[in-house]
Amino acid sequence: MFSQIILIDPAIMSPDSYRYDKNPIAVAVGEQHPVVKRRNTFSSVDEMFALYKKRPPFNTFDQGVLFDHCKYGLTKSEGGHKFQLASPPVFEASVYQKATIFKDIYKIVESISLPITIIRAMEPESSEDQLSFMYSPTWPDLAEKSPSGKDIYLPDASHLVPMQNPKLIANLILSEIKT
């Protein structure tokens, strides 16, 4: 089905990070992930756009991408008078929680014989950085786990680079496509 794989700053952390006591994004048992607290309803796409264009990290997005994020990231609520996030905060939080326990990903990466290109953003320098969406969650040695892995490091880009600089990412993808 595929001839190659290009991953853009995948949330695949170092093997040591999957130990609960070492995981930078793990939440204690019984606690909710902070993403659950995100606002879920808006009166319109324009309201969401106006709020998000002032708020980090959304204020770093390309304006066209941000508008599309708002337009296509909302669905009409049941009453039809409001809009809600298509991916509710409680679901997103569950994704983060599950990502903290999946440690067999390296066996999967090692088993893929297709060429894999991993595009990584700037590396975190502190434990606080590891909690920020601005820094890469990707293990720097991930490409080495693949028999045909290639690492492209973007030290000046954030984890959100596809939304911030879509032309850069499109050009990188085009340059990596094997014909």
C-alpha positions in Angstrom: 0.0 0.0 0.0 2.9 2.4 0.7 6.3 2.8 -0.9 7.7 5.0 1.9 6.7 6.7 5.1 7.2 10.3 6.1 6.5 11.2 9.8 6.4 14.8 10.9 7.6 15.1 14.4 5.8 11.9 15.7 5.1 11.7 19.4 7.4 8.7 19.8 9.5 9.4 22.8 12.8 7.8 24.0 12.4 4.2 25.3 13.2 5.4 28.8 10.3 7.9 28.7 7.7 5.0 28.7 8.5 4.2 32.3 5.8 5.9 34.3 8.2 7.6 36.6 10.2 9.1 33.7 7.3 10.0 31.4 7.1 13.8 31.0 3.4 13.8 30.0 2.1 11.1 32.3 -0.6 12.1 34.8 -1.0 10.4 38.2 -3.6 7.7 38.5 -7.0 9.2 39.2 -6.0 12.6 37.8 -7.3 14.1 34.6 -4.9 15.3 31.8 -4.9 19.1 31.6 -6.3 19.0 28.0 -9.7 18.0 29.5 -10.1 21.6 30.7 -9.9 23.0 27.1 -12.9 25.1 26.0 -15.2 22.9 23.9 -17.9 25.2 22.6 -18.0 28.3 20.5 -20.8 30.5 19.1 -19.2 30.5 15.6 -16.1 29.7 13.6 -15.2 33.4 13.6 -15.4 33.5 17.5 -12.9 30.6 17.7 -10.6 32.2 15.1 -10.7 35.6 16.9 -9.8 33.9 20.3 -7.2 31.5 18.9 -5.3 34.0 16.8 -4.3 35.8 20.1 -3.6 32.7 22.1 -0.4 30.6 22.2 0.5 28.4 20.4 -2.3 29.1 17.9 -1.0 32.7 17.5 2.1 31.2 15.7 0.0 29.4 13.1 -0.2 30.5 9.5 -3.4 32.5 9.4 -5.0 30.5 6.6 -4.1 27.3 8.4 -5.6 28.6 11.6 -8.8 29.6 9.9 -9.1 26.1 8.4 -8.4 24.6 11.8 -11.3 26.5 13.2 -13.6 26.0 10.2 -13.0 22.2 9.9 -12.3 21.5 13.6 -15.8 22.4 14.7 -19.1 20.6 14.4 -22.6 21.9 15.1 -23.7 21.0 18.6 -27.0 19.1 19.1 -29.1 22.2 19.3 -27.5 23.7 16.2 -26.9 27.1 17.9 -23.4 26.5 19.0 -20.3 24.7 17.7 -18.1 22.2 19.5 -14.7 20.8 18.9 -14.8 17.8 16.5 -12.2 16.2 18.8 -13.6 16.7 22.3 -11.0 17.6 25.0 -11.8 14.4 26.9 -11.0 12.3 23.8 -7.8 14.2 23.1 -6.7 13.7 26.8 -7.3 10.0 26.5 -5.0 9.9 23.4 -2.2 11.5 25.4 -2.8 9.1 28.3 -2.7 6.1 26.0 0.5 7.4 24.3 2.3 7.3 27.6 1.9 3.5 28.0 2.5 2.2 24.4 6.1 1.1 24.5 6.2 -1.6 21.8 6.4 1.0 19.0 10.1 0.3 18.5 9.4 -3.3 17.5 7.0 -1.9 14.9 9.5 0.6 13.6 12.2 -2.0 13.4 10.0 -4.3 11.4 9.2 -1.7 8.6 11.5 -2.2 5.6 10.1 0.8 3.7 12.1 4.0 3.7 11.1 6.1 6.7 11.9 9.8 6.9 11.4 11.4 10.3 11.2 15.2 10.4 12.0 16.4 13.9 11.5 19.8 15.4 13.6 21.5 18.1 14.6 19.4 21.0 13.5 20.2 24.5 16.2 21.5 26.8 14.4 21.1 30.1 11.6 19.1 31.8 9.3 22.1 31.3 10.0 22.1 27.6 8.9 18.5 27.4 5.4 19.6 28.4 5.2 22.3 25.7 3.7 21.7 22.2 6.5 23.9 20.9 9.2 21.3 21.4 9.6 17.9 19.8 8.5 14.8 21.6 10.4 12.7 19.0 13.3 10.6 20.2 16.4 11.8 18.3 17.5 8.2 17.7 14.2 7.0 16.3 15.3 7.0 12.6 18.2 4.7 13.5 15.7 2.1 14.7 14.4 1.6 11.1 16.4 -0.4 8.6 15.9 2.5 6.1 15.4 5.4 8.4 16.4 9.0 7.7 16.4 11.8 10.2 15.7 15.5 9.2 16.3 17.8 12.1 14.7 21.3 12.1 16.3 23.0 15.1 14.4 26.3 14.5 11.0 24.7 14.0 8.4 23.8 16.7 6.4 20.6 17.0 3.6 22.6 15.3 5.6 23.4 12.2 3.1 22.0 9.7 0.6 24.6 10.9 3.2 27.4 11.3 5.1 26.9 8.0 3.1 24.6 5.7 5.2 25.6 2.7 8.4 24.3 4.4 6.7 21.0 5.2 5.2 20.6 1.7 8.6 21.3 0.1 10.3 18.8 2.5 7.7 16.1 1.6 8.1 16.8 -2.1 11.9 16.6 -1.8 11.6 13.2 0.0 9.2 11.5 -2.3 10.9 8.6 -4.0 9.6 8.0 -7.5 
